[in-house]
Amino acid sequence: MEINNGDVRRKHSLRLDVSEPLRIAVLLFYTASLAKMSGEKRSLLGDSKSPRRKSKRKTYTDDGAVAAIEMTQSGSSSGSLAGLKIPASGRGTPRLSNAFENSGVYQIALSWKDISVKVNIPGKSGFPFGESRPPTQKTILRKITGTAKPGCLLAVMGASGSGKSTLLNVLTQRNTKDYLIEGEMMLNGVPLTPGAIKNVSAYVQQSDLFMETLTVREQLQFRAMLRMDKKYDTEERMKRVEEVIAEMGLTKCANTRIGSESGSKKGISGGERKRLGFASEALTNPPIFFCDEPTSSLDSFMAQSIVQTLQKMAQRGRVILCTIHQPSSEIFAMFTQVLILSEGRVAFMGAAKDCLAFFNQQNYPCPSNYNPSDHYILTLAIVPGNEADSKKKSTAICDAYMKTENAIKSIEYIDDQKKEVDMYDHVVLDQVTGESRYTSSFITQARNLFWRAWICQFRDPMIFYVRSAQVLVVALLLSSIYFDTDVDQKGIININGALFLLNMNFCGTNLFAVLTAFPLEMNIVKREFGSGLYLSSTYFFMKSLAELPVFLLSSVLFMSITYWTIGLKDSFEAFLWANIVVALSSVISVWVGYTISIVAGDPTLALSIASPVLIPLILFSGIALNIDDIPDYFKWMKELSWFRNAYQLMMVNQWKDWGPIECPNATHVPVNASLPEMCAAITCPFRDGDIILEYNSLEDERGRDIGQMLGQAAGFYLLALIGIVVRTRRARE
């Protein structure tokens, strides 16, 4: 077997030109070795269920060399080895070869050729006084070609506007909705289908978003249950979690809560958050990692620690590709490959050590004791006020690179890989053409999402402890104000006000609690949905289900304190009805809060929207304005007000069939009494409860009111569900 050690390696086949028995013996020895290696460390990519056919097994060494051994497996229709079975190990066949001892990572090279990206810029009419502008196209990337081989730690660098983020979006096949893309992308020479890169890669974004109340181990366990290959059972998933914790250096903080990035809630450090981000994606053992600015917002020591972690990951056979903005000289020296962009073109791609020589050849030598990365960026930057000369210099450097041996051999390597690609490489074909193996079932998603929502709400002091204290304080306050209210002509007004406040308190408390907390969680949901972790609809089902018992128990506790101390209708049936009404009203308020939060997308905006939405609904509840006095053109709004339904139910529950109401100080007024005598007399307008209901234009429509409230609950819940599905899908696009 001959391996060429040049910058670009080509595949050479080993032909077993020996006698038939020796040929079979050699082949059996080779396959048995593969079986042993696969048994020691199974790849997390999983095994193909495709029939075994003739295939070239590719293994990559750490310097990028490729060795292809042509084998014939069972299923071949020709040759004397037809029907030979390859020994299996573990759950599948031993077809996942490893160039690195015990790496457990299938070796995949990512190539891209002639990638060009344009965006359409809409025109401007100029009406009524502005200047019109026709629609145009802007070119962001121009003919970008490159290869990232296993074991490669590639830094994508360039000045602002050079196209780093656009190239990363194209390679990860994310956020490309508005792009007009030309060119090719391949895995081991196999063309990529849309969205297929997600099956073999992980994307670590610049900002780290986690549930603050989870521990590091719980975060990884949650990800493992939803993200790892379906063939692994719970015990194997938990074992993988412990392996990743040790690999990423998170052992000391494994049981520490993550906390907030701002520091308002104590937790792990910034460097540990970054490593947790890598660990969350490393659970599936993907052969390709994309990282967006992994060292941003970190000091030099932490940044170097993160890049060292990336180095170790690359040494296990992974491709690590990350954008980075002017790293320190120590960090720059840790990258094995560098891709420098300028004005959407490749200014250099190759070994980091060769970059210095290339710029020297272009008469742009790096000064002594100067950070090389700073020198390259400053040399290629477009200087304001000197754009023409800067672009001319950038173009000259990019043109010079295209004539270098690196650029020519890179194109030749990609072309040779496409010609020699084995279209029966089951592993690659399964990943680029098959559906994702990491899509968990609805039951799995529901169970783990419910678990996370349940523990998060009890660990968050704002959600649990503060809310519980609020219920007790408000209940005791109302009880002390309305304690043992007398049912007389004056007390009727007080009882009516108390009935309204019992309902209004829970509606306002629950609604505004959701408005301030839920939008912050939406960013995490968008990211996890975008990575295919779960469906947004499943998340919403389980979150609302996990929070429902807390809201219901809070309302029961609140009513148990206030109902009897205020002195409301002394009937257990009436007490149950009051609990049902307040609980249903509070649930509606929560789902209205979800709807507003999802539409607004920001806590401040949500609070601004809530007030104008709630005020008309409260106004038409019947406490501030008699129902019969609502203008005709506003009467439709009272049908949307669950405050009106709840208030009417509470009033009917209290006053229906109540009577007579005592009026001991009433004064008899003669028929021929004068006006002063009539004004001085004490009358009793409310003789019984039915008169109170009639005076307030309220009727006993319990069935209709409960039906309307259930309909309102279902309607607002459906609106919130549609909203979260639409927002998460738009965010993914």
Legacy VTK file of the C-alpha trace (Angstrom):
# vtk DataFile Version 3.0
C-alpha trace
ASCII
DATASET POLYDATA
POINTS 733 float
0.000 0.000 0.000
1.456 3.299 -1.065
0.562 6.548 0.722
1.590 9.824 -0.834
2.525 12.371 1.867
2.136 15.558 -0.176
-0.212 18.434 0.704
-2.961 16.759 -1.258
-3.080 12.968 -0.968
-4.609 10.688 -3.515
-6.075 7.292 -2.935
-4.138 4.226 -4.009
-5.732 0.822 -3.993
-4.132 -2.268 -2.595
-4.686 -5.180 -4.941
-4.362 -8.626 -3.404
-2.758 -10.407 -6.358
-2.168 -13.740 -4.613
-3.566 -17.223 -4.708
-7.208 -17.673 -3.813
-6.767 -19.260 -0.332
-4.233 -16.650 0.743
-6.494 -13.909 -0.551
-9.379 -15.171 1.562
-7.167 -15.497 4.642
-5.858 -11.942 4.329
-9.370 -10.584 3.898
-10.684 -12.473 6.921
-7.798 -11.195 9.047
-8.537 -7.611 7.993
-12.264 -7.831 8.677
-11.657 -9.497 12.045
-9.386 -6.594 12.981
-12.131 -4.148 12.057
-14.616 -6.103 14.165
-12.329 -5.952 17.187
-11.776 -2.212 16.748
-15.515 -1.609 16.365
-16.214 -3.645 19.497
-13.810 -1.578 21.603
-15.432 1.730 20.740
-18.616 1.797 18.656
-19.229 4.933 16.659
-22.251 6.954 17.704
-23.166 7.475 14.077
-24.890 4.102 14.086
-24.950 1.312 11.559
-26.577 1.156 8.184
-29.225 -1.372 7.426
-28.351 -1.346 3.725
-27.309 -4.604 2.046
-23.621 -5.320 2.027
-21.974 -4.643 -1.292
-18.613 -3.908 -2.802
-17.099 -0.877 -1.105
-13.882 1.014 -0.578
-13.078 1.609 3.060
-11.461 4.962 3.632
-9.304 5.744 6.635
-7.640 9.104 7.223
-4.459 9.663 9.123
-3.903 12.806 11.190
-1.992 14.497 8.364
-4.797 13.901 5.921
-3.377 10.918 4.053
-5.942 8.565 2.624
-5.693 4.820 2.314
-8.370 2.907 0.433
-8.596 -0.837 0.640
-10.878 -2.431 -1.881
-12.946 -5.162 -0.306
-15.693 -7.416 -1.550
-18.433 -8.234 0.937
-21.324 -10.612 0.821
-23.938 -9.663 -1.713
-21.480 -9.465 -4.616
-22.582 -11.349 -7.666
-19.087 -12.066 -8.969
-15.797 -13.378 -7.683
-14.966 -16.360 -5.535
-15.821 -14.504 -2.288
-19.523 -14.358 -3.065
-21.512 -15.260 0.002
-18.670 -14.526 2.458
-20.129 -12.967 5.641
-18.262 -10.272 7.512
-18.218 -10.976 11.286
-20.321 -8.508 13.235
-19.537 -6.815 16.509
-22.043 -5.277 18.891
-25.225 -4.087 17.238
-24.091 -3.772 13.642
-21.461 -4.542 11.045
-17.821 -3.494 11.520
-17.849 -1.079 8.610
-16.982 2.043 10.625
-13.224 2.231 10.256
-11.073 4.318 12.584
-7.741 5.861 11.729
-7.185 6.919 15.338
-6.893 4.253 17.995
-10.111 4.033 20.041
-11.329 7.354 18.608
-14.847 6.088 17.962
-15.284 8.742 15.245
-16.035 7.873 11.638
-13.641 9.778 9.405
-15.355 12.230 7.035
-13.731 14.933 4.915
-15.825 18.016 4.112
-15.158 19.685 0.762
-16.682 22.664 -0.945
-15.997 23.943 -4.449
-16.807 27.224 -6.197
-19.230 28.397 -3.513
-20.767 31.706 -4.558
-23.498 33.529 -2.684
-25.645 36.444 -3.799
-28.523 38.256 -2.121
-31.288 40.302 -3.677
-31.557 43.884 -2.453
-35.090 45.244 -2.994
-35.523 48.534 -4.779
-36.848 51.768 -3.315
-39.660 53.776 -4.874
-38.571 57.142 -3.534
-42.176 58.260 -2.975
-42.989 61.013 -2.215
-39.724 62.957 -2.028
-36.917 60.381 -1.733
-34.608 59.102 -4.425
-35.734 55.921 -6.185
-33.438 52.894 -6.379
-33.835 49.837 -8.624
-33.527 46.316 -7.167
-29.996 44.939 -7.296
-27.979 41.863 -6.426
-25.038 41.857 -4.029
-22.331 39.226 -4.208
-21.103 38.099 -0.798
-18.946 35.060 -1.662
-17.051 34.440 -4.899
-15.818 30.979 -5.926
-14.799 29.733 -2.471
-13.050 26.344 -2.620
-11.562 24.321 0.215
-11.334 21.041 2.104
-11.382 20.204 5.793
-9.958 16.723 6.457
-10.276 14.581 9.581
-7.996 15.797 12.344
-8.145 19.350 10.993
-8.672 22.363 13.262
-9.572 25.052 10.734
-9.850 28.752 11.584
-11.955 30.911 9.254
-10.687 34.469 9.566
-11.239 37.804 7.898
-12.142 41.409 8.509
-15.739 42.438 9.154
-17.802 41.956 5.997
-15.380 39.470 4.453
-17.990 36.684 4.362
-17.064 34.497 7.368
-20.586 34.199 8.742
-22.078 33.683 5.281
-19.663 30.833 4.533
-20.470 29.233 7.893
-24.200 29.512 7.129
-23.731 27.845 3.750
-21.592 25.011 5.113
-24.021 24.344 7.978
-27.037 24.815 5.675
-28.614 27.248 8.141
-30.113 30.713 7.697
-29.826 30.471 3.904
-33.404 31.421 3.045
-32.425 34.689 1.325
-29.238 33.356 -0.301
-28.775 32.532 -3.986
-26.147 29.807 -3.703
-23.997 28.222 -6.393
-21.321 25.559 -6.013
-20.875 22.096 -4.542
-20.512 20.562 -1.089
-19.342 16.989 -0.533
-18.649 14.471 2.215
-15.894 12.070 1.149
-16.764 13.052 -2.410
-20.488 12.299 -2.015
-22.614 15.347 -2.958
-24.658 16.730 -0.077
-28.428 16.938 -0.259
-30.215 19.894 1.408
-30.187 19.582 5.187
-28.014 16.437 5.161
-25.030 18.095 6.845
-26.986 18.153 10.134
-26.879 14.337 10.239
-23.086 14.266 10.572
-22.254 17.598 12.168
-22.782 19.748 15.237
-23.130 23.525 15.326
-21.974 25.390 18.445
-23.278 28.941 18.299
-21.611 32.021 19.722
-24.077 32.621 22.552
-24.591 29.918 25.163
-28.248 29.356 26.050
-29.173 26.879 28.773
-31.859 26.390 31.376
-30.339 28.192 34.343
-31.708 25.892 37.032
-30.390 22.634 35.551
-27.036 21.195 36.588
-24.349 20.438 34.010
-25.041 16.703 34.251
-28.816 17.192 33.944
-28.360 19.364 30.855
-26.301 16.654 29.178
-28.683 13.912 30.270
-31.598 15.831 28.773
-29.711 16.234 25.503
-28.632 12.600 25.483
-32.201 11.340 25.862
-33.448 13.443 22.946
-30.456 13.644 20.624
-28.531 10.382 20.628
-29.099 7.556 18.148
-32.339 5.650 18.716
-30.527 2.318 19.061
-28.941 3.264 22.406
-30.771 2.454 25.626
-30.865 4.675 28.713
-27.874 3.021 30.379
-25.677 3.558 27.317
-26.807 7.173 27.023
-25.928 7.889 30.644
-22.547 6.228 30.151
-21.921 8.476 27.164
-22.826 11.522 29.283
-20.135 10.618 31.813
-17.602 10.100 29.022
-18.318 13.543 27.566
-18.148 15.183 31.014
-14.655 13.729 31.485
-13.581 14.551 27.911
-14.626 18.208 28.184
-13.158 18.741 31.664
-16.518 19.300 33.363
-16.132 16.759 36.166
-15.683 19.339 38.942
-18.817 21.258 38.001
-20.965 18.308 36.894
-23.423 18.779 39.772
-23.350 22.588 39.754
-26.332 24.533 38.436
-25.573 26.315 35.186
-26.791 29.718 36.354
-27.202 32.842 34.256
-24.599 34.251 31.896
-25.082 37.738 33.365
-24.209 36.501 36.851
-27.590 37.309 38.407
-27.892 33.625 39.280
-24.692 31.978 40.422
-23.458 29.047 38.392
-20.560 27.819 36.303
-17.879 30.079 34.814
-17.802 31.440 31.270
-15.228 28.905 30.133
-17.242 26.055 31.607
-20.347 27.332 29.786
-18.431 27.201 26.510
-17.228 23.676 27.182
-20.778 22.690 28.139
-21.898 23.973 24.727
-19.364 21.680 23.036
-20.294 18.797 25.336
-23.989 19.147 24.465
-23.171 18.663 20.800
-20.457 16.028 21.317
-22.920 13.510 22.782
-23.713 12.134 19.320
-19.994 11.945 18.495
-20.371 13.848 15.202
-17.332 13.799 12.893
-17.733 17.497 12.001
-18.002 20.481 14.372
-18.877 24.024 13.309
-18.167 26.717 15.897
-19.161 30.373 15.650
-16.681 32.597 17.516
-15.900 30.056 20.287
-13.559 32.456 22.137
-15.799 35.524 22.176
-16.349 37.237 25.560
-13.588 35.150 27.176
-10.277 36.312 28.606
-7.039 35.078 27.006
-6.582 32.197 29.435
-10.132 30.903 29.027
-9.944 31.374 25.253
-6.767 29.326 25.092
-8.385 26.632 27.226
-11.329 26.412 24.828
-9.067 26.097 21.781
-7.085 23.390 23.579
-10.373 21.520 23.999
-10.993 21.908 20.266
-7.479 20.600 19.598
-8.162 17.437 21.586
-11.443 16.939 19.737
-9.664 17.289 16.375
-6.966 14.838 17.414
-9.681 12.191 17.776
-10.378 12.434 14.053
-13.018 15.139 13.936
-13.153 18.088 11.583
-13.353 21.303 13.631
-14.207 24.411 11.629
-14.671 27.681 13.475
-14.875 31.351 12.701
-12.645 33.431 14.915
-11.967 37.150 15.140
-8.308 38.109 15.503
-7.039 35.448 17.921
-3.919 35.962 19.996
-0.637 34.678 18.576
-0.669 31.704 20.984
-4.192 30.712 19.927
-3.436 31.259 16.232
-0.478 28.847 16.451
-2.807 26.114 17.767
-4.798 25.901 14.506
-3.616 23.359 11.958
-5.313 25.064 8.999
-6.288 28.657 8.244
-8.835 30.043 5.780
-8.559 33.810 5.354
-11.323 35.627 3.473
-11.285 39.079 1.964
-14.154 40.690 0.093
-15.820 37.311 -0.302
-12.751 35.619 -1.829
-10.094 33.261 -0.518
-6.919 35.154 0.349
-5.205 32.066 1.740
-6.026 28.518 2.748
-3.520 26.055 4.078
-1.334 25.251 7.036
-1.034 28.078 9.558
2.770 27.898 9.332
2.653 28.402 5.531
0.546 31.562 5.769
3.492 33.660 6.919
5.600 32.596 3.942
2.772 33.384 1.507
2.369 36.950 2.768
6.154 37.394 2.667
6.080 36.415 -1.004
3.447 39.085 -1.631
5.741 41.712 -0.039
3.626 41.987 3.103
5.964 40.512 5.722
4.809 40.261 9.290
6.853 42.513 11.612
8.819 40.883 14.417
7.006 40.406 17.740
3.693 41.056 16.010
0.567 38.920 16.134
0.349 37.198 12.725
-3.459 37.130 12.743
-3.609 40.891 13.341
-1.165 41.406 10.480
-3.237 39.375 8.018
-6.504 41.086 8.963
-5.019 44.591 8.795
-3.366 43.837 5.461
-6.647 42.716 3.893
-8.977 45.213 5.621
-10.837 47.823 3.582
-9.725 51.116 5.088
-12.418 53.856 5.147
-11.367 56.745 2.938
-8.926 54.533 1.043
-11.320 51.925 -0.340
-9.914 51.817 -3.880
-6.327 51.034 -2.865
-7.467 48.595 -0.180
-9.628 46.649 -2.624
-6.837 46.631 -5.194
-4.424 45.174 -2.644
-6.980 42.590 -1.528
-7.692 41.539 -5.116
-3.984 41.148 -5.860
-3.446 38.886 -2.838
-6.510 36.753 -3.681
-5.400 36.430 -7.311
-1.910 35.437 -6.171
-3.305 32.716 -3.918
-5.309 31.160 -6.777
-2.010 30.574 -8.604
-0.310 28.855 -5.667
0.302 25.128 -5.457
-2.035 24.933 -2.446
-5.014 26.270 -4.417
-4.338 24.106 -7.473
-3.864 20.901 -5.503
-6.950 21.608 -3.434
-9.076 21.734 -6.590
-7.382 18.602 -7.941
-7.999 16.750 -4.686
-11.713 17.571 -4.768
-12.007 16.504 -8.418
-10.131 13.249 -7.752
-12.290 12.551 -4.700
-15.430 13.003 -6.792
-14.117 10.647 -9.485
-12.975 7.956 -7.076
-15.885 8.174 -4.654
-17.334 4.807 -3.763
-21.060 5.234 -4.205
-21.537 2.156 -2.025
-20.017 3.751 1.074
-23.076 3.003 3.197
-22.130 5.234 6.103
-21.817 8.414 4.058
-24.765 7.612 1.828
-27.005 6.926 4.805
-26.113 10.257 6.344
-26.402 12.460 3.229
-29.524 10.855 1.767
-31.351 9.229 4.694
-33.530 10.787 7.337
-32.056 11.821 10.653
-31.348 9.032 13.132
-31.578 11.501 15.989
-35.284 12.332 15.826
-36.760 11.012 19.043
-40.338 9.799 19.384
-43.170 11.923 20.723
-43.276 9.887 23.946
-39.552 10.402 24.555
-39.802 14.117 23.853
-42.880 14.505 26.049
-41.404 12.608 28.997
-38.119 14.516 29.059
-39.649 17.928 28.366
-42.120 17.405 31.207
-39.246 16.379 33.514
-37.262 19.498 32.666
-40.211 21.878 33.012
-41.206 20.292 36.317
-37.829 20.594 38.046
-37.109 24.040 36.587
-40.240 25.614 38.037
-39.565 24.267 41.524
-35.926 25.347 41.471
-36.596 28.857 40.217
-37.311 31.082 43.240
-39.224 33.591 41.130
-41.584 30.919 39.870
-42.124 28.875 42.999
-41.100 30.535 46.276
-41.978 34.120 45.357
-45.270 33.047 43.802
-46.178 30.967 46.858
-45.350 33.860 49.176
-47.384 36.186 46.994
-50.451 33.915 47.266
-50.223 33.806 51.053
-49.596 37.535 51.496
-52.442 38.628 49.207
-54.807 36.055 50.723
-54.077 37.277 54.254
-54.378 40.915 53.168
-57.812 40.432 51.576
-58.931 38.324 54.525
-57.980 41.065 56.987
-59.740 43.758 54.934
-62.980 41.839 54.285
-62.951 39.721 57.452
-66.415 38.411 58.365
-68.303 40.945 56.239
-71.897 41.460 57.322
-74.563 40.664 54.756
-76.585 43.859 55.005
-77.349 46.740 52.673
-73.834 48.191 53.060
-72.072 44.844 53.190
-73.491 43.817 49.821
-71.245 46.336 48.047
-68.219 45.060 49.973
-68.963 41.427 49.138
-69.414 42.253 45.442
-66.011 43.984 45.428
-64.397 41.027 47.203
-65.831 38.581 44.641
-64.340 40.614 41.820
-60.938 40.897 43.531
-60.743 37.165 44.256
-60.920 36.511 40.529
-58.927 39.540 39.403
-56.009 38.869 41.734
-55.177 35.485 40.257
-55.711 36.612 36.687
-53.308 39.516 37.010
-50.709 37.631 39.044
-50.480 34.657 36.689
-50.642 36.679 33.499
-47.853 39.088 34.394
-45.700 36.271 35.784
-45.826 34.602 32.368
-45.163 37.867 30.523
-41.864 38.426 32.321
-40.548 34.840 32.311
-41.702 33.083 29.142
-40.027 35.321 26.487
-36.625 34.617 28.063
-37.183 30.879 27.605
-38.288 31.289 23.991
-34.706 31.881 22.803
-33.704 28.472 24.164
-36.746 26.850 22.540
-35.937 28.388 19.145
-32.373 27.094 19.262
-33.289 23.596 20.441
-36.083 23.341 17.886
-33.699 24.535 15.163
-31.264 21.765 16.031
-34.041 19.167 15.758
-34.073 18.336 19.456
-37.879 18.325 19.738
-41.055 19.739 18.234
-42.157 23.139 19.491
-45.724 21.863 19.846
-44.540 19.042 22.133
-42.592 21.546 24.212
-45.659 23.756 24.664
-47.894 20.811 25.582
-45.516 19.606 28.259
-44.655 23.030 29.675
-48.305 23.957 30.123
-49.038 20.523 31.569
-46.160 20.781 34.072
-47.237 24.253 35.224
-50.968 23.489 35.417
-50.871 21.723 38.839
-48.993 24.652 40.378
-51.568 27.170 39.163
-54.464 25.001 40.301
-53.018 24.290 43.746
-52.232 27.989 44.203
-55.826 28.958 43.433
-57.181 26.298 45.831
-54.854 27.498 48.603
-55.839 31.111 47.971
-59.566 30.379 47.982
-59.331 28.118 51.037
-57.968 31.045 53.032
-60.117 33.880 51.703
-63.495 32.246 51.080
-64.293 31.353 54.679
-62.600 34.329 56.350
-64.532 36.836 54.221
-67.766 35.127 55.186
-69.097 34.130 51.789
-71.984 31.709 51.259
-71.736 28.991 53.879
-72.025 26.023 51.550
-69.418 23.494 50.489
-71.016 23.288 47.054
-70.695 27.046 46.667
-67.060 26.797 47.821
-66.344 24.188 45.128
-68.005 26.352 42.466
-65.917 29.350 43.516
-62.735 27.253 43.263
-63.675 26.011 39.802
-64.359 29.534 38.545
-61.144 31.049 39.937
-59.020 28.113 38.724
-60.487 28.253 35.211
-60.084 32.017 35.080
-56.438 31.799 36.172
-55.676 29.144 33.529
-57.182 31.376 30.819
-55.020 34.250 32.049
-51.884 32.100 31.823
-52.620 31.137 28.236
-53.432 34.736 27.338
-50.030 35.590 28.805
-48.409 32.902 26.627
-50.113 34.303 23.543
-48.999 37.882 24.233
-45.454 36.743 25.098
-45.096 34.746 21.889
-46.441 37.556 19.727
-44.284 40.195 21.430
-41.104 38.134 21.780
-39.724 40.507 24.405
-40.700 41.042 28.069
-40.821 44.841 27.799
-42.956 44.798 24.671
-45.200 42.106 26.162
-45.887 44.244 29.241
-46.686 47.204 26.977
-49.180 45.160 24.966
-50.872 43.540 27.969
-52.411 46.701 29.453
-54.404 47.864 26.391
-55.564 44.276 25.871
-56.772 43.744 29.453
-58.393 47.120 30.217
-61.393 46.721 27.826
-61.930 43.131 29.034
-61.975 44.285 32.667
-64.168 47.304 31.849
-66.866 45.057 30.369
-66.762 42.573 33.269
-69.845 44.094 34.952
-68.189 45.639 38.015
-67.249 49.028 36.559
-70.045 49.314 33.989
-73.512 47.809 34.058
-73.841 45.149 31.352
-77.043 46.760 29.996
-75.285 50.115 29.583
-72.529 48.833 27.259
-72.859 50.558 23.847
-74.155 48.312 21.080
-70.951 48.618 19.037
-68.925 47.274 22.005
-71.228 44.490 23.147
-69.279 41.903 21.145
-66.286 42.546 23.416
-68.102 41.347 26.521
-68.326 37.908 24.889
-64.497 37.795 24.817
-64.162 38.873 28.436
-63.628 35.917 30.737
-63.716 38.488 33.558
-67.439 38.994 32.835
-68.142 35.241 32.786
-66.184 34.684 35.993
-67.783 37.672 37.764
-71.275 36.594 36.766
-70.587 33.037 37.955
-69.204 34.257 41.284
-72.159 36.608 41.811
-74.737 33.933 40.941
-72.919 31.436 43.168
-73.101 33.913 46.075
-76.533 35.533 45.694
-78.739 32.998 43.928
-81.651 32.052 46.241
-80.192 34.162 49.057
-82.701 35.910 51.216
-84.285 37.666 52.778
-81.618 40.270 53.551
-82.231 41.979 56.874
-82.755 45.726 57.064
-83.434 46.478 60.791
-83.128 50.275 60.554
-85.526 50.726 57.679
-87.918 53.683 57.969
-91.517 53.481 56.824
-92.247 56.229 54.292
-95.868 57.364 53.995
-97.388 57.618 50.561
-97.908 61.383 50.903
-94.431 62.038 52.384
-92.626 65.181 51.343
-89.329 65.142 49.482
-87.208 65.950 52.593
-88.944 63.129 54.469
-88.281 60.692 51.634
-84.579 61.654 51.472
-84.160 61.270 55.232
-85.805 57.843 55.245
-83.676 54.703 55.305
-84.763 52.276 52.602
-83.751 48.698 51.753
-83.337 48.346 47.945
-81.868 44.800 48.193
-84.433 42.558 49.891
-82.884 39.293 48.581
-80.117 37.952 46.363
-82.224 37.789 43.197
-82.773 41.551 43.380
-78.986 42.065 43.615
-78.441 40.005 40.449
-81.229 41.840 38.629
-79.873 45.240 39.706
-76.444 44.333 38.232
-77.977 42.896 35.015
-76.642 39.436 35.850
-78.419 36.166 35.135
-78.061 32.549 36.150
-76.353 31.240 32.985
-73.859 28.893 34.592
-73.797 26.399 31.746
-73.309 29.111 29.144
-70.640 30.914 31.179
-68.649 27.750 31.864
-68.919 26.787 28.185
-67.694 30.211 27.088
-64.756 30.093 29.494
-63.773 26.625 28.271
-64.018 27.894 24.700
-61.911 30.945 25.560
-59.317 28.711 27.234
-59.157 26.446 24.187
-59.019 29.414 21.824
-56.200 31.227 23.597
-54.288 27.967 24.020
-54.622 27.264 20.301
-53.485 30.803 19.454
-50.430 30.388 21.685
-49.665 26.993 20.135
-49.917 28.344 16.582
-47.802 31.329 17.576
-44.959 29.260 19.019
-44.961 26.906 16.022
-44.812 29.812 13.563
-42.120 31.713 15.473
-39.851 28.698 15.904
-40.156 27.726 12.251
-39.394 31.256 11.114
-36.400 31.348 13.425
-35.105 28.098 11.926
-35.511 29.430 8.405
LINES 1 734
733 0 1 2 3 4 5 6 7 8 9 10 11 12 13 14 15 16 17 18 19 20 21 22 23 24 25 26 27 28 29 30 31 32 33 34 35 36 37 38 39 40 41 42 43 44 45 46 47 48 49 50 51 52 53 54 55 56 57 58 59 60 61 62 63 64 65 66 67 68 69 70 71 72 73 74 75 76 77 78 79 80 81 82 83 84 85 86 87 88 89 90 91 92 93 94 95 96 97 98 99 100 101 102 103 104 105 106 107 108 109 110 111 112 113 114 115 116 117 118 119 120 121 122 123 124 125 126 127 128 129 130 131 132 133 134 135 136 137 138 139 140 141 142 143 144 145 146 147 148 149 150 151 152 153 154 155 156 157 158 159 160 161 162 163 164 165 166 167 168 169 170 171 172 173 174 175 176 177 178 179 180 181 182 183 184 185 186 187 188 189 190 191 192 193 194 195 196 197 198 199 200 201 202 203 204 205 206 207 208 209 210 211 212 213 214 215 216 217 218 219 220 221 222 223 224 225 226 227 228 229 230 231 232 233 234 235 236 237 238 239 240 241 242 243 244 245 246 247 248 249 250 251 252 253 254 255 256 257 258 259 260 261 262 263 264 265 266 267 268 269 270 271 272 273 274 275 276 277 278 279 280 281 282 283 284 285 286 287 288 289 290 291 292 293 294 295 296 297 298 299 300 301 302 303 304 305 306 307 308 309 310 311 312 313 314 315 316 317 318 319 320 321 322 323 324 325 326 327 328 329 330 331 332 333 334 335 336 337 338 339 340 341 342 343 344 345 346 347 348 349 350 351 352 353 354 355 356 357 358 359 360 361 362 363 364 365 366 367 368 369 370 371 372 373 374 375 376 377 378 379 380 381 382 383 384 385 386 387 388 389 390 391 392 393 394 395 396 397 398 399 400 401 402 403 404 405 406 407 408 409 410 411 412 413 414 415 416 417 418 419 420 421 422 423 424 425 426 427 428 429 430 431 432 433 434 435 436 437 438 439 440 441 442 443 444 445 446 447 448 449 450 451 452 453 454 455 456 457 458 459 460 461 462 463 464 465 466 467 468 469 470 471 472 473 474 475 476 477 478 479 480 481 482 483 484 485 486 487 488 489 490 491 492 493 494 495 496 497 498 499 500 501 502 503 504 505 506 507 508 509 510 511 512 513 514 515 516 517 518 519 520 521 522 523 524 525 526 527 528 529 530 531 532 533 534 535 536 537 538 539 540 541 542 543 544 545 546 547 548 549 550 551 552 553 554 555 556 557 558 559 560 561 562 563 564 565 566 567 568 569 570 571 572 573 574 575 576 577 578 579 580 581 582 583 584 585 586 587 588 589 590 591 592 593 594 595 596 597 598 599 600 601 602 603 604 605 606 607 608 609 610 611 612 613 614 615 616 617 618 619 620 621 622 623 624 625 626 627 628 629 630 631 632 633 634 635 636 637 638 639 640 641 642 643 644 645 646 647 648 649 650 651 652 653 654 655 656 657 658 659 660 661 662 663 664 665 666 667 668 669 670 671 672 673 674 675 676 677 678 679 680 681 682 683 684 685 686 687 688 689 690 691 692 693 694 695 696 697 698 699 700 701 702 703 704 705 706 707 708 709 710 711 712 713 714 715 716 717 718 719 720 721 722 723 724 725 726 727 728 729 730 731 732
